[in-house]
């Protein structure tokens, strides 16, 4: 029939016991012959038995020699080649490279665990990079460079002066108004230098104008902007032409802002008394600036002429020089010099209640109180003196009011002073040895309240009195902690027992160098240490009540270097930050000075 059946068939010779024909066509053996073992197929027989190559016994030879790469470790796919019948648990352990769990899973399946070679997971690839969140309180490692994230700022400008400065203060602008939110901004500051030669030091008036926002930063995100961000690009411009026109106008305004370059103007006053430790602008008359020198001399300058020159430059460029602004007579040397202190100092503060009242303190613990002898307010000066300047050598009366006393005679230095924002005769001092004292100048040579707020004796470097909540006082210490005190409970029945603060923060690892309350937000405070500037919102409460600040010296659960939930913003990158101030007329604008220069910025989240 042309095909061989795969089954045995009987021959049809008509007999009852026909012979059996095999599949390979060989002659059947006799029935009485002994049974033989079945032979394998020709292709599977040993080479020695394959004596002759037939159609059933073809021999194939590969003309090319096989070449194998000798490697210590086998490829993952070659060792673990799955046929698709493995158990899921076995496959999971195999992917994880856990030999012990693979053996257990194989035993559960009933398979014998194979001798699986150890896999070198690091072979042929770089080790995975370790992702670690940056902690601003951990300090900077050697060789570490921080990269600025521009999205964290609405505005950021920095400059490096000829000589570094330990101190700065903001000069309020007389013609630009309050609560300025529209860009570009203008910032005026007074700064004191720390030159290598005494005669090179200067008191500088700096004006930075055309300070634009960072390109690409948003102005104010409306509800629609937030919806578009949440829904995605395909949902934008759903309202048609009105949205497109609005976006085009916004883009045009941003492009116009981006084209402006910042402008720096300055005027310098020689300061022959040496390096300047602290400068402060009189709040009732911004023409008057006090400067503490490292030679123990306090000088008062009249910078009104320099401000007139800067104002004329700014207003003239806007008005096309149509109406030149008058300029008062310029006086470069200080109009009042006081050398009554025994040594140099850093503490200097003007009263915000009594015009022309000033307090200065030195490193020997002496506090002197100054009072103006004639009107200080600009309108009063014009009314009484017309165009003449009243400032001279007899403009102030200075009285030594307090000397070193109490338990701190070994190290009596007064590091900072703050007048009460509501009481004309009350001021607070930050002193070495961990002391904060409250004085009333109607009672000379006696502190009304004296407390050692740091049991360890760490120096209190700076203090700040809240202008909106008169009973809140903040202090920063040499041990890296800063506290907020309620003056209503600051005096304890037992003088040897320190009061408990409303809040105490231990996260900083370097001394606190400056702090200041926000001028319009009673719960916000800016703090600086050697590594950077930090903005806290003290109205934010701790999520875990068990870890809420207890106010004691040993706050349980608080770890040095831990990021507190009240921390809103960190400005780093400056070297040895020394002072920080809020701008009183530009909301949330911060100015800092450091060894590496000055910075003016507005955080994006404020």
C-alpha positions, 0 to 999 in steps of 0.5 A: 500500500506504499506505507508501513503501519505503525502497528504489527500486522498478520500475514493473510496466508489462510492459516490460523497461525500466521507469522508477525512482521515487524515495523522495520521489515526484518524477517520474523523469527521462529516462534520457538526461538528464544526472546531477544532484548529490543535493539535501539534505533540505528541512530542511537547505537554506539559508533562501534556498531555503526560500521556502514552508513545507510539511509537509516544510519546517517552520520553528520559532522559539524565542520566548525569547532565549538568555542566556549568562553571560560567564565567563573560565573555562569549567566543567570539565564543559563543557570536558572532556565525555567520551563514554565512549570515551577512553583510561584514561591520557588520562582520568587526565591530564585529571583531573590537569589535566596538558595536556602529558601529555594531548597525549602520551596523545592522540597515542598514541591517534592523536587530534589534541590539542585546544587545551585551555584552561588550568584555574584549579584555585583558581577558586571554591574555597578553597585546601586547608588544609596539614596539618602535624604539630606539633613541640614543639621548634619553639617557639610562633609569635606569636599561636599558641594551643595547645589541650589534648587531654584524652585525653592525661591521666589527671588534670590540674589547674592553678592560678595563684597571686598571685605566680609561683614559681621553685621547688617541692618535694613533701611526702610524705603521712604518712597516705595511704600509698605507691603510691597509684593510686586517685582522687581524689588528694591532693598537698601541696607547698611553694612559694616566691614571687617578689613585686614587693616584698621584704616580700610574699614567703612560703613557702607550704604547699599541699594540693590534695585531691579531684583527680579523673581527667579525665571520660571517661578510662579507669581500666585497660583490660582485655583485653576492653576492648581486644578490644571496641575492636578488634572494634567496638560490635556485639561489645560486651556479648557476655557478657550481663548481667554485662558490663552490670552491670560497665559500670553500676558503672564508670559510677556510680563515674566519675559519683561522681568527676566530682561532686567538686570539687578543694579547695585549702588553704594555709598561709603563712610570711612570708619577709622575706629576699626572693624564694625561689630554691629550696626543698627538703624534708628527706627524713628529716623532711618538717617541715623545709624549706630555702629559698634567698633572692635576698638570699644568706640560707638559712632553715630552717622547721619546717612541722610545725604547718601539716601538722598543721592540714591533716591534721586538716582532711582526716582530720576531714572523713572521720571526722566530727570524731569524733577531733580530731587533735593540732596541734603549736605553730606557728612562723611565722618560720624557726628557723635563718637562715644568712647566711654565703654571699657572695652569692645562690645556687640550689643546695640539696640534702639527703642521702638517706643521712645524716639532717640533712645539707645542702649549699648553694652560691652564685653565687661558687662556694662550697659549704657543708656543713651537719650537724644537731646532734641527731636528725632522724628524727621517731621519734627526736625524739619519743623524746628530746624528747617533745612539745617541738620541738628545732629552734632556732638551734643545730640545725645546724653549717655549714662552708664546704667548697669555694671557686671553683677550677680553670679556671672562676674567671671564672664560678664560679657553682654552679647545682645540687648533688646528693648521692649516693644511696648514698655519705654523703660524695659530692656532684656540682655543676653549674657555669657554663662547662660543668663537672660536678664530683664531690666527697668532703667528706672531702677539702676544697677539692679536686674528686675529678673535674672535667670540662668536659662542654660543649666550647662552654662552655655553662653546666650548669644542673641535674643529677640523680642516679639513685636506682635506678642509682647510677652514672647522672648526668643533666645539663642545659645552657644550650644546650638539650642534656641528657646521661646520664653513666656515672660509672664512665667519667666520669674520663678519662686526659686531663683535656683530653678530655671523657668520652663520655655514654651519651646526648645529646639536642639537640632542645630549643631553649631552656635546660634548667631542670630534670630529675629521674629517676623514683623507681621507673623507672630509665630514665624522666626528666622534663625541662623547658625554657622551653616545656614539660615532657617525659617520656623513656624512655631504655630505648627504642632507636633503630630505625636503628642508623646514627643511634643516639646515639654519645655524642660531642659531634658526634652524626651525624644528629642535628638540632636540633628533631628528635623523638627516639624516646625522647620519651613525653609533652609537657606544654605551655601553661605559660609559662617552666617552671622546675621539675619533680618526680615525686610519690614516692607517686603513680605517674607524677604530675608537678608543675611550676611556671612563670611562669603557675602550677602544674600537677599531672598524670598522663599517660595513657600512663604 
